[in-house]
Amino acid sequence: MDWVLSGFTKYPLRSKGVGVAFVDGTPHLITPPALFNTVGHHKRLITGYLELMLQLSKTFGDQIPDVEFIVTTGDEPSTLLHHYANGSDPERLPAVLRFCKSDRSHADILVPDVHFHMRNFTSNLLSHADDFTSEWPWEKKQPVLFGRFSPYKRAVSMRAPELFRSGKNGKNICKTAGPDLWFCDVRKHFIWEWARGANRSGLPVDVAQQPKRDMSYHASNKWLLHLDGQTCSSRLEQLLVLGSLVLKEESGYRAFFHHLIKPHEHYLPFWKTSPEEAADAINWAKENDGKASEMAAAAQAVAKRYLHNKAIMCYWLTLLQEMSKLQRYRTGPDAGDRKYPTWVPVADYMDKEGREELAKHHMSAMEFWT
């Protein structure tokens, strides 16, 4: 961990995250809290994760083993296998936790996005799954592909070429953004070039940036479009709740629960190579309405079983228990295996500064084991 923390303030981590160590079930900061004031809006995300660490401690206590790690808030995965002998030396892979990665190119360890708690996903959306189904049974839904998107650019490492995107008719939609980074206009291209053309050809498509629509309106459509954003988009878990068929872009990025949803069982995949695949998906859904309904119900069932607060916190507990088995040294300054320039109980930081940060961003009512 020493060599990982030595580069914490530099690219690619750039202080966007926090080092945490659990000892006797109690979480401690192992990166300087002063760094939180250097990362803009990431401070609120970091503070959200720290509140989660406290809630894990309160819920599970000494079931949490002694273990330490970095949990990051940046969008782009940082642990490129290219930099670690393509993963052939697992002892050198850092314990960096993140909400999104590509399995082919990244060794980041997947954890649930803190937005599950910041937005109270369970009570605000998931608990209403049956209400969406009652309000919009399948036969009442409109046969339209619907989606609303902010025009984020996709961040793609040149060391992860499987994430590169090509547009309609093979158009290059990616531009160099740094020495080893592309920005790809995935959403803009789909909205302004593919969707407009699809409408002109007679396909039932309503995909745009505006006007925004609430989740009930989303649920009124049979087919819902998912496009990832800068990396993984948290919109996917929202769409799975609504009882509609999700057409999911196969971006190459993966979140912690994606292995639970299977193509053609829980969603229709498209854009493995080009956005034109959306037309084939729409036509399949039109011709296989009964199967589409079954897939939508199966996706909703996965969300209800695995994406509620208790399931998410159990995922964290299991992950920390498994990580501790792989750690090759003892955690904490009293163990004497390494030095800790920063060792601050998370509870002390939250009392001193963190709770004010949560209140400032209307995050004081985050829900956890509920």
N, C-alpha and C positions, 0 to 999 in steps of 0.2 A: 504493500500500500504506500510506502514511503515514496517510491519513484512515481506512482500515479499522482499523489498529492503534490509532488514537486512541480508538475506541469499543469496544475489545476487552473491557474489564471491564464494560461496560454491556449492558443488554438490547438485542438478544436473545442475543449471544454469551456474555456473563457469565463470561468467562475459561474456559469449558468447551471447552478445546482448546489448541492450541499453534501458534505461528508458526514455520515452518521455511524455511531458505534453503539451497540447494545451491550450492556454488561448487567447481569442479574436482572434482565428484563426491563432495564431503564435506558432510554436513549440519550446519547450525548452528541453534541456538535464536535466534529474534528476538523472543520474548516472554519476560518475566521468569520464571525458574524458581520464584521465591517464590510466584507465583500458583497453582502446583499445590497448595499447601497450603490453598487457600481453597475448593476445589471438591469436597470429600468424596471419594466413590468414583471420581470422574472422574480422580483422580490416577493410579490404576492403568491406566485406559484410555489416558491421555496417555502414560504410560511405555511401554505396549505399542506405541503408534504410534512412539515414538522408537526403540525397539528395531528396529521394522520399517525405519525410515529408515536405521539403521546397516547392517542386513542388505542393503537395496537398494544401499547404497554398496559393501559388500564384494562383492556379486554382480556389479554392473554397472559400478562404477567411473566412469571418465570418459565412459561412454555416457550418463550422467545429465547433462543440460545445466544451466547456471546458471539457477536459477528459484527463486521463493519463493511461499509460500502459507500459508494457515491451514487446518489440519485440525481439525475440531470433533468433540466427543464427546457433545454434547447430542442428545437424541432428536428434538426438533422442528427442521425446516428453518428457517433464519434469514434466508436471502437472498430475501425476498419481492419478486417483480417489481413489485408495487404501489409499492414504495419507490424503484424505479429506472426510472421512466417506462415501466412495463410492458415493460422490456427494450429500449426503442427507442434507448437510448444505451449500447451494449455497452462502451464505454470506461470507463463508471462501474461496471460489474458487478465486484464483488470476487472474488478467487480464494479462495473458501471451499469446502473439500472436506468432504463429508459422506456418510454411508452411505445416506441416504434422502431423498426429496423427492417432490413432485408436479410433473410437467412443466408443467402449466398455470399454476402460480402461483409456482414457485421457480426460482432460478438457481443454487442450490448445485450443485457439481460432484460427481458420484457417484464414490465409491471403495468398495472392499470394506470391510466391517465388520472391525475389528480382532479380533473374536471368531473369525474364521476361524483366526487364529494363536493367540489366547489359549486356545482349546479344542482346538487341534491337529486341526481338522476333517478334514484329509486322512488322517492315520494312525488317528485314533480312529473315524472313521465312513466316509469315502468309500472308503478302501481295502478296506472290507468289503462293498462293494456286491454283488459276486458271491456272497458268503456269504449275504447276506439272500435273494438270488434262489434259491439252492440250498436254504436252510432252508425258505423259504416260496414255492414255485412258485405261479403264479397259481391253479391248480386247488385248492390247499390253503388258500388265504386265505379268511377268513370274509366273506360279503357284508354287511358292517356299515360304517356311517360312523363312524369313530373319531376322537376328539380329546381332548387334555388341555391345559388352559389356566390360567395365572395370570390373575386378574381385573383386569389393568391397564386403566385408562381410556385412551381414545384422545384424543390431543391434536390439536385441529383449529383452525387459525387462521381467524378470521372473514374474513380477506382471501383465503382459499382455499376458497370455498364448495363446490367440487366434492368436498371431503373430508367434508362434513357427512353424518351417518348417520341414517337413519330406521329404526325397528324394525318389528316385526310389526304388520300392519294400519296401517302409517304412524305408529306411536307415536313420540313425540319422546323420544329416549334421550340427548339432549345437554343439558348445563347450562352456563351461563356461568361461566367460571373466572377471567376477567380482562377487562381493557378490550377485548381483541380475540382472546379465546381461549375455545373450548368444550372441555369434557371430555365424551366420549361413551362410554356404558357398553356398548360393542359386545359384548365377551365375556360379561359378566354377563347381558345381555339374551338372547344366543343360548343360553347354557347353561340359564338358569333359566326362560325363557319359550318360546323356539322349540323347543329340543331336548326339553324335557319334554312339550310338546304333541305333538310329532312321535312320541314314543314311545307316547303314549296313542292316537294314530291308527293305530299299527301299523307305522310306518316303522322300519327297522333302524338305530337311532341310539344310539351310546354316546359322548356328549360331556359332559364334566364337568370339575371342578377336581381331584377326587380319585376314586380312588386314582391316584397317578402310575404310569406304565408305562414300561419301557425301550423302546429302538428295535426290538428283536426282536419285542416284543409289538405295537408299531405295525405292523410289517411283516406280521403275521399277519392283518391286515384288508385287504380289497380297496380300500376307499375311505378316504382320510385327509383330515381337515378342516384347512384352514389359515385362521386368523383373524389379522390383524395385531394388534400390541399397542399400545403408546403411539404408535408410528409403524410402520415396517417391522419385522416379526418375523423373527429369524434362524432360526426353526423351519422356514421354507419350504425352505431349502437342505437341511436334514436330511431332510425328508419326500421330496424328489425322489430321494434315494439309495435308497429302500427298495423300489422296484419295485411300489408300489401307486399307484392313481390318486388324484391330489390334487384335491380340491375347493377352489379358491382364492377367497377373498373378493376382490372387485374394489374395493379400498378407495380407489383413487386414488393411493396411495403407490407408489413404485418404487425398487428397489435397482439396483445397477450391472449385474446380469446379467438383469434381467427381460425385456429385449427379446429374449433368446434363447429364451424359452419362450412359446409361442403358445397362446391359448385354443383348445380343441377339437383341438389337436395334441399338446400336452404336459400339459394340465390341463383340468379343467372349471371354468369361471367361474361364480360366483354372487354374489348380493347386490350387483348393480349398483345396484338401487334398494331391494330389501327382502330380509330373510332367508328368506322363503317360497320364494325361488328354489332353495334347497337341496333342497327336495322334488322339484322338476323334475329337478335334477341327479342325485339318487339314482335316480329312476325311469328316466332315460335310461341310467344305468350298468347297471341291472338288465336292461334290454332290449337293450343293446348290449355284452354282456360281452366279445366278441372285440375290438371297437374300444377298449374301456376298457383291456384288457390291452396293446394296441399303444401307447396314449397313455402308460401307466405306463412301459413300456420306453423310449419315446422321451425321456421326462423324465429317466430314470436315465442315459441316454446323454449328455444335455447336461451333467448334473452331473459325470460322469466325465471329460468332455473339457475343461470350462471352469472348474471350481471347485476344482481341485487347487492346491497351493501354487505350483508353477512358473507356471501360467497366471495366478494372481492377481498374482504379482510382475511378470510380463510386462505385465499390464494397467497396473500402476503406472508401469513404465518408459515405456510408450507414452504414457500420460497426461502425465507430466512433460515428455517431449519435445515433445508438442503444445502444452502450456501455455507452454513457453518461447518458442515462436514468436509467441505473442500478447502477451508481456510487452513493455511500451514503454520500459523502462529497464534498465540493467545492474544485476546483483545484487552485493551485498557492499560493505563500507565502502571497499575499495581502488578500486572503480570510481568512486566520488565522485558518483554520481547522487542519493543520498539518505543521510541519517544513520541510524545503527543504534545506538540507546541500549543495546540488548541484542544481543550477538554472542558466543555461547558454543558451542564445538564440542559436538555432541550426545554424542560419545564421552566428553568430560570430565564432562558432567553424569551420564551413565550410570555412570561409574566412581565418582563422588563420592556419588551418591544413588540413581540409577535402579535399579541392580542390587539394592540392598537392598529397594526397593519391589517389584520383580519377585519376589524370594524370599519376601517377606512374604505375597504372594498366590498362591504356588505357580505362578508364571509363568516360572520360570527355564528351563524345558524347552520354551519355544515353538519351533515348527518353521517354517522358511521355505523355502529352496531345497532341498527334499528330495522 
